[in-house]
Amino acid sequence: MNFEISAVFKRSVTIEIENSNICYTPEEYSVLINGEEKLRTNLNVVSVDGLSPDSDYTISVEDTKGKTEKNFRTEHESVLLDVRAFGAKGDGETDDTSFIQGAISSCPVDGTVYLPKGTYLSGPLFLKSHMSLWIDEGAVLLGCTWREKYPLLPGMTETTDGNDEYNLSSWEGNPETTFASLITAISIENLDIFGRGIIDGNGAESDWWKEPKIKRTAWRPKTVFFNHCRFVRIQSVTVRNSPCWTIHPYYTDDFSLFSVSIWNPSDSPNTDGVDPESCKRVLVLGTRISVGDDCIAIKSGKYYMSERHHRPSEDIIVRNSFLERGHGSVTVGSEAAAGVRNVTVERCIFDGTDRGLRIKTRRGRGPNAVYDNILFRDIIMKDVHMPFTFNMFYFCDPDGHSEYVQDQNERPVDDRTPSIGTIRAENIEATGADQCMLVAYGLPERYIDNIVLRNVKVSFRPKAERKPGQTIMMDNFPDMTGKSVYARNVKRLAMDNIEIRGSDDTQTELINVIDFDSYNVVYVNDVATEF
């Protein structure tokens, strides 16, 4: 069984099995370190810890067909600083903020700050460059519930010379003042967070989820926030109960998640899993996300940030990951005025989300709000109500229900008109669909360029189990149930080798679709639970 070493940390390693299977291997296999079995699993991506820094290892993968070996060396560690040596109690009652921050501030280049077993009640911690944060198994970093313990991060500050702006925080795409996050890093590089412990934002025990859209002193914090950082990696930790978005890399490049678990209650407001915003080279590998909003939401700010601090999100890969519950499995937009391009989501399982691939934008995002070269392939969707939705009338923001945003008549193309380029979905199997398979609604003045579906199988729930619902969040658009394909204002829609089971209709509904390429599209009347 062939594998690649995906990441080497100071005390751990992540590997990915090389195969065409989605998330799981055909049979269990063993992972051995220097000949000693460390775990037995059938996951395509696994992380092994318990290693020592600056050490050579041989890692082996063994199944019934044989054994494959590779050599690696763990990264250098200059010193290990135990937060208890700095005064942290880890009893869940003492405020450990200053003790942990003292360890972080004292940490030299290539050092590691260590949280052993215990519950560390803390306010926001500010990390720095060239360090690691090790949250060991049994350790919980728990956000305190007192707002006065959370520093404010001003959204935008004018530089002293008056020629530029210094951006410290963001709220839903605008430079607004927010509370600092439990884990905060600003303008740093080469940071690792690893271990089998827990980062708990404590949203349920505080008042962060009460009146969530009302600004009280500042906007709600995220749990983990990286602002203008480079080379940041997170491995194996669990992040849960976030006050708002869970992990928010912002203007951050070379950001990676390996074997991370993200969990928030299903009714928690705006608790997206991962929100890369104006980021480049993002990798989400072997990660499980189950949240109260979108699992992964790719953004690039609203109009002001695009105009003054333009930075698209690009070169993003999501692979061998589990995206569960939530409003969307992977969402692009709508706060993406600087554009999103080169996104690949592959070999993933979407389970129980409202939407699978969710594209959303609206008038007012601007000419740089171009979504292009977005590819979904080799995906299993289970009980996803709406596998594919494309919406250019998304009714977000205070003016979201205005005539300007929601007018379905053609308006002049201007400097605030967004666009959607090429979106492809290949080798998809979806069971348990409810309201629709595909809804695509472009602007009458700017059609969606190109939607390609190839090798897609979708089966609907039995009619008695379905109920009409809002497929795309726009005004004056009917609820749907059992709908196969609705496309409006699209330049090209290509459907190749498509099977649709159990829909109420037996043909596509196309309005203002200029070029419709249809090859081997089959409707099957009986409802199948699996293919």
C-alpha positions in Angstrom: 0.0 0.0 0.0 1.6 3.2 -1.2 1.5 6.4 0.9 2.9 9.9 1.1 4.3 11.6 4.1 2.1 14.8 4.1 3.6 16.6 7.1 6.3 16.2 9.7 6.1 18.0 13.0 8.4 18.0 16.0 6.7 15.1 17.7 4.3 13.7 15.1 3.8 12.9 11.4 0.8 12.7 9.0 0.5 10.3 6.1 -1.9 9.9 3.3 -2.6 6.6 1.5 -2.3 6.8 -2.3 -5.5 5.4 -3.7 -8.6 6.4 -5.6 -11.0 5.6 -2.7 -12.9 8.2 -0.9 -11.7 8.7 2.7 -11.4 5.0 3.5 -9.0 2.3 2.3 -10.6 -1.0 1.0 -9.1 -2.9 4.0 -7.6 -2.1 7.3 -3.9 -1.6 7.5 -1.3 -1.1 10.3 1.0 1.9 10.8 4.4 1.0 12.3 7.1 3.3 13.6 10.5 1.6 13.7 8.8 -1.7 13.5 6.4 -1.1 16.3 2.7 -1.0 15.5 1.2 2.4 16.5 -2.3 2.1 15.1 -4.6 0.0 12.9 -7.1 1.9 10.7 -8.9 2.2 7.4 -8.7 5.9 7.0 -6.9 7.4 4.1 -5.3 10.1 6.3 -3.8 9.4 9.7 -1.5 11.2 12.1 0.9 9.4 14.5 2.2 11.2 17.6 4.4 10.2 20.6 7.6 10.9 18.7 10.7 12.8 19.8 12.2 15.9 18.2 15.4 15.8 16.1 15.0 12.0 15.5 15.2 9.7 12.6 12.3 7.3 12.1 11.1 4.6 9.7 7.3 4.6 9.1 5.7 1.6 7.6 2.2 0.8 6.2 1.3 -2.9 6.2 -1.7 -4.7 4.9 -2.4 -8.2 3.5 -0.6 -7.3 0.3 2.6 -6.3 1.8 4.5 -3.5 3.5 5.8 -0.1 2.3 8.4 2.0 4.2 9.6 5.5 4.2 12.2 7.4 6.3 11.8 10.8 7.9 13.3 13.0 10.6 11.2 15.0 13.0 11.7 18.7 13.2 14.2 20.5 15.6 13.0 21.6 19.0 15.1 24.1 21.0 13.2 23.8 24.3 10.0 22.5 25.8 8.2 24.9 28.1 5.5 23.4 30.4 2.9 26.0 31.2 2.6 24.6 34.7 6.2 25.7 35.4 5.0 29.2 34.7 2.1 29.0 37.2 -0.8 27.6 35.2 -3.0 25.4 37.4 -5.1 23.6 34.7 -7.9 23.1 37.3 -10.7 24.7 35.1 -11.3 27.4 37.7 -8.1 29.5 37.9 -7.6 32.1 35.2 -4.5 30.7 33.5 -4.2 33.4 30.8 -1.2 35.3 32.1 0.7 32.1 32.9 0.2 30.6 29.5 0.9 33.9 27.8 4.1 34.1 29.9 5.3 30.8 28.5 4.4 31.9 24.9 6.2 35.2 25.3 9.3 33.4 26.7 9.4 30.8 24.0 12.6 31.0 21.8 12.9 30.2 18.2 11.9 26.6 17.5 10.6 26.1 21.0 7.4 24.4 22.1 4.9 25.6 24.7 3.3 22.5 26.3 -0.2 22.1 27.8 -0.3 18.7 29.7 -3.5 17.1 30.9 -5.9 19.5 32.6 -8.4 22.2 31.9 -6.9 25.6 31.3 -9.3 28.4 31.7 -8.0 31.3 29.6 -8.8 34.5 27.8 -7.2 35.2 24.3 -3.6 34.1 23.8 -1.4 35.8 21.3 1.1 33.4 19.6 4.3 34.4 17.8 6.6 33.2 15.0 8.8 30.1 15.0 7.1 28.3 17.8 4.8 25.3 18.4 1.8 25.0 20.8 1.4 21.4 22.0 -2.0 20.6 23.5 -1.6 17.1 24.7 -4.3 14.4 25.0 -6.5 15.2 28.0 -5.7 18.9 27.9 -8.5 21.4 27.3 -7.8 25.1 26.5 -11.1 26.6 27.6 -12.2 30.1 26.7 -13.4 32.1 29.7 -16.9 33.5 29.7 -16.1 37.1 30.8 -16.1 39.6 27.9 -13.9 42.0 29.8 -11.1 39.4 29.5 -11.2 39.6 25.7 -9.1 42.5 24.2 -10.6 44.4 21.3 -9.0 44.2 17.9 -9.7 47.5 16.0 -10.8 46.7 12.5 -8.8 49.4 10.7 -6.3 52.0 11.9 -4.7 54.7 9.7 -0.9 54.5 9.6 1.0 57.4 11.1 2.0 58.8 7.7 -1.6 58.8 6.6 -0.8 56.8 3.5 -2.0 53.3 4.4 -4.2 51.4 6.8 -3.4 48.7 9.4 -6.0 46.0 9.5 -6.3 43.9 12.6 -9.7 42.2 12.4 -12.7 41.5 10.3 -16.4 40.8 10.7 -18.3 39.2 7.7 -16.0 40.7 5.1 -15.6 44.3 6.5 -12.8 45.7 8.7 -14.8 45.9 11.9 -13.7 45.8 15.5 -14.0 42.3 17.1 -13.0 40.7 20.3 -9.7 38.8 20.1 -9.9 35.1 19.6 -8.9 32.4 22.1 -6.0 31.7 19.8 -4.8 34.8 18.0 -1.8 35.2 15.7 -1.0 38.5 13.9 1.7 38.9 11.2 3.6 35.8 12.3 5.2 32.9 10.4 6.2 29.3 10.9 3.7 28.3 13.6 2.5 24.8 14.5 -0.4 23.8 16.7 -0.6 20.1 17.4 -1.6 17.4 19.9 -4.7 15.4 20.7 -6.1 17.9 23.1 -9.1 20.3 22.8 -9.5 24.0 22.1 -12.9 24.9 23.4 -14.3 28.3 22.6 -16.9 27.8 25.4 -19.7 29.4 23.3 -22.4 27.5 25.1 -21.5 28.7 28.6 -21.0 32.4 27.7 -23.4 34.8 26.0 -21.8 34.8 22.6 -24.7 32.9 21.0 -27.3 35.3 22.4 -28.4 38.0 20.0 -25.6 37.1 17.7 -26.2 39.8 15.1 -26.1 42.6 17.6 -22.7 44.3 18.2 -22.1 44.6 21.9 -18.9 46.7 22.3 -17.3 44.6 19.5 -18.3 41.7 17.3 -18.0 38.1 18.5 -14.6 36.5 18.4 -13.6 33.4 16.5 -12.0 30.6 18.3 -8.8 30.5 16.2 -7.8 33.6 14.1 -4.7 34.0 12.0 -4.2 37.5 10.5 -1.6 38.1 7.8 0.4 35.0 8.7 2.5 32.6 6.7 3.2 28.9 7.1 0.7 27.9 9.7 -0.1 24.2 10.4 -2.6 22.6 12.8 -2.6 18.8 13.4 -4.9 16.4 15.3 -6.5 18.9 17.8 -10.2 19.2 18.3 -11.7 22.7 18.1 -15.3 23.0 19.4 -18.0 25.3 20.8 -16.9 28.4 18.9 -18.4 31.8 19.7 -18.5 32.5 15.9 -16.5 31.1 13.0 -14.2 28.4 14.3 -10.9 28.7 12.4 -10.4 31.9 10.4 -7.2 32.3 8.4 -7.3 35.9 7.1 -4.8 37.2 4.5 -2.8 34.1 5.5 -0.8 32.0 3.0 0.4 28.4 3.2 -2.2 27.3 5.8 -2.8 23.6 6.5 -5.1 21.4 8.6 -4.1 17.7 9.1 -6.5 15.3 10.9 -8.3 18.1 12.7 -11.8 17.7 14.2 -14.1 20.7 14.4 -17.5 20.4 16.2 -20.2 23.0 17.1 -23.8 22.4 18.0 -26.2 22.3 15.1 -28.1 25.3 16.3 -25.1 27.5 17.1 -25.2 30.7 15.0 -22.6 31.5 12.3 -20.3 28.8 13.6 -18.6 28.0 10.3 -15.8 25.4 10.5 -13.0 26.9 8.4 -13.2 30.3 6.6 -10.1 31.0 4.5 -10.5 34.7 3.6 -8.1 36.2 1.1 -5.8 33.3 1.5 -3.4 31.5 -0.8 -2.3 27.9 -0.7 -4.7 26.3 1.8 -4.8 22.5 2.4 -7.5 20.8 4.4 -6.6 17.1 4.7 -8.2 14.3 6.6 -10.3 16.7 8.7 -13.8 16.2 10.1 -16.2 19.2 10.4 -19.6 19.2 12.0 -21.0 22.7 12.7 -24.0 25.0 12.9 -23.3 26.8 9.6 -21.1 26.2 6.5 -18.4 23.5 7.1 -15.9 25.3 4.8 -16.7 28.8 3.5 -14.2 30.4 1.1 -14.2 34.2 1.2 -12.3 37.3 0.2 -14.0 40.3 1.8 -16.6 42.8 0.7 -16.3 45.7 -1.7 -14.2 48.0 0.5 -11.5 45.3 1.2 -11.4 44.3 -2.4 -10.9 47.9 -3.5 -8.4 49.0 -0.9 -6.7 45.7 0.1 -7.4 43.4 -2.9 -6.5 39.8 -2.3 -8.3 36.8 -3.9 -8.5 33.4 -2.2 -6.8 30.9 -4.5 -5.1 27.5 -4.7 -7.3 25.8 -2.1 -7.4 22.0 -1.7 -9.8 20.0 0.4 -9.2 16.2 0.3 -10.1 13.0 2.1 -12.3 15.0 4.6 -15.7 14.5 6.3 -18.1 17.5 6.1 -21.2 16.9 8.2 -24.3 18.8 9.2 -24.2 22.6 8.6 -25.8 24.7 5.9 -23.2 24.0 3.2 -20.4 21.4 2.8 -18.2 23.7 0.9 -19.4 27.2 0.1 -17.8 29.9 -2.1 -18.9 33.4 -1.1 -20.8 35.5 -0.6 -18.3 37.9 1.0 -15.8 37.2 -1.8 -15.5 40.6 -3.5 -11.8 40.0 -4.4 -12.6 36.7 -6.1 -12.0 33.0 -5.6 -10.1 30.8 -8.0 -8.4 27.4 -8.3 -10.4 25.4 -5.7 -10.3 21.6 -5.7 -12.5 19.5 -3.4 -11.9 15.8 -3.9 -12.3 12.4 -2.3 -14.6 13.7 0.4 -17.8 12.6 2.2 -20.6 15.2 2.6 -23.1 14.0 5.2 -26.3 15.6 6.3 -25.6 19.2 5.1 -28.3 21.4 3.6 -26.2 21.9 0.5 -23.2 20.2 -1.1 -21.5 22.6 -3.4 -22.8 26.1 -2.6 -21.9 29.1 -4.7 -23.4 32.5 -3.6 -22.9 36.1 -4.6 -25.0 39.2 -5.3 -24.9 42.6 -6.9 -22.7 45.0 -5.1 -19.7 42.6 -4.8 -17.9 44.3 -7.7 -15.9 43.4 -10.8 -13.2 41.5 -8.9 -15.8 39.1 -7.4 -15.0 36.4 -10.0 -15.4 32.8 -9.0 -13.5 30.6 -11.4 -11.9 27.2 -11.9 -13.7 25.4 -9.0 -13.6 21.6 -9.2 -15.5 19.1 -7.2 -14.7 15.4 -7.9 -15.0 12.0 -6.4 -17.5 13.0 -3.7 -20.1 11.0 -1.8 -23.1 12.9 -0.5 -25.4 11.4 2.0 -28.7 13.0 2.9 -27.6 16.3 1.4 -30.9 18.1 0.6 -29.5 20.1 -2.3 -26.3 18.8 -3.9 -25.6 21.8 -6.1 -26.8 25.4 -5.7 -25.5 28.5 -7.5 -27.1 31.8 -6.4 -26.3 35.3 -7.7 -29.2 36.9 -5.7 -28.0 36.0 -2.2 -29.9 38.2 0.3 -27.2 38.8 2.8 -26.2 42.2 4.3 -28.5 45.1 5.5 -29.4 45.8 1.9 -29.8 42.2 0.9 -33.6 42.5 0.4 -33.4 45.8 -1.5 -34.6 46.2 -5.1 -31.0 46.7 -6.3 -30.0 43.2 -5.0 -33.2 41.3 -5.7 -34.5 42.7 -9.0 -34.8 39.8 -11.3 -34.9 42.1 -14.3 -31.8 43.0 -16.3 -29.8 45.9 -14.9 -26.7 47.7 -16.4 -23.4 46.0 -15.8 -21.3 48.4 -13.6 -18.4 48.4 -11.2 -20.3 46.4 -8.7 -21.4 43.4 -10.9 -19.9 40.0 -9.9 -19.4 37.0 -12.1 -19.2 33.2 -11.9 -16.8 31.5 -14.4 -16.3 27.7 -14.7 -17.6 25.3 -12.0 -17.2 21.5 -12.5 -18.5 18.5 -10.6 -17.4 15.1 -11.6 -17.8 11.6 -10.2 -20.5 12.4 -7.6 -22.9 10.0 -5.9 -25.6 11.6 -3.8 -28.4 9.8 -2.0 -31.2 11.3 0.1 -31.7 14.5 -1.9 -34.8 16.4 -1.0 -35.6 19.7 -2.6 -33.5 19.7 -5.7 -30.4 18.3 -7.5 -29.3 21.6 -9.1 -30.5 25.1 -8.9 -28.5 27.7 -10.8 -29.7 31.3 -11.0 -27.4 33.9 -12.7 -27.9 37.6 -13.0 -29.9 38.6 -16.1 -27.1 41.1 -17.0 -24.3 38.7 -16.3 -25.0 35.0 -16.9 -23.1 32.2 -15.1 -20.4 31.2 -17.6 -20.0 27.5 -17.5 -21.4 24.7 -15.3 -20.2 21.1 -16.1 -21.7 18.0 -14.4 -20.1 14.7 -15.4 -20.7 11.2 -14.0 -23.2 12.3 -11.4 -25.8 10.0 -9.7 -28.5 11.5 -7.5 -31.4 9.7 -5.8 -34.2 11.5 -4.0 -35.9 10.6 -0.7 -39.3 9.0 -1.0 -42.0 11.6 -1.6 -43.6 11.1 1.8 -40.3 12.1 3.5 -39.8 15.3 1.6 -41.1 18.8 2.2 -40.8 22.0 0.2 -37.9 24.2 1.2 -35.9 27.2 0.3 -33.2 26.0 -2.2 -31.4 29.3 -2.6 -31.6 32.3 -0.3 -33.2 34.9 -2.5 -36.5 36.8 -2.6 -39.5 35.9 -4.8 -38.2 32.4 -5.6 -40.5 29.4 -5.0 -39.8 26.7 -2.5 -39.0 23.4 -4.2 -39.3 19.7 -3.5 -38.3 16.8 -5.7 -36.9 19.1 -8.4 -34.1 17.8 -10.6 -32.6 20.7 -12.5 -33.5 24.4 -12.6 -31.1 26.7 -14.5 -31.7 30.3 -15.4 -29.4 32.9 -16.9 -26.5 30.5 -17.7 -24.3 30.7 -20.8 -23.4 27.0 -20.8 -24.7 24.0 -18.9 -23.2 20.6 -19.7 -24.5 17.4 -18.3 -22.8 14.2 -19.2 -23.7 10.7 -17.9 -26.2 11.8 -15.3 -28.6 9.5 -13.5 -31.5 11.1 -11.5 -33.7 8.8 -9.4 -37.0 9.6 -7.8 -37.5 13.2 -8.8 -41.0 14.6 -9.3 -40.1 15.8 -12.8 -38.5 14.0 -15.7 -36.7 16.8 -17.5 -34.6 19.9 -16.9 -36.2 23.3 -16.5 -34.1 25.8 -18.4 -34.7 29.5 -18.8 -32.2 31.7 -20.7 -29.6 28.9 -21.0 -27.8 29.7 -24.1 -25.9 26.4 -24.6 -27.2 23.2 -23.1 -25.0 20.1 -23.8 -26.8 17.0 -22.7 -25.4 13.5 -23.1 -26.9 10.4 -21.5 -29.1 12.1 -18.9 -31.4 9.4 -17.5 -34.4 9.8 -15.2 -35.4 6.8 -13.2 -38.9 6.8 -11.6 -38.3 4.5 -8.6 -36.6 5.9 -5.6 -33.4 4.1 -4.6 -31.7 4.4 -1.3 -28.2 3.6 -2.7 -26.5 3.0 -6.0 
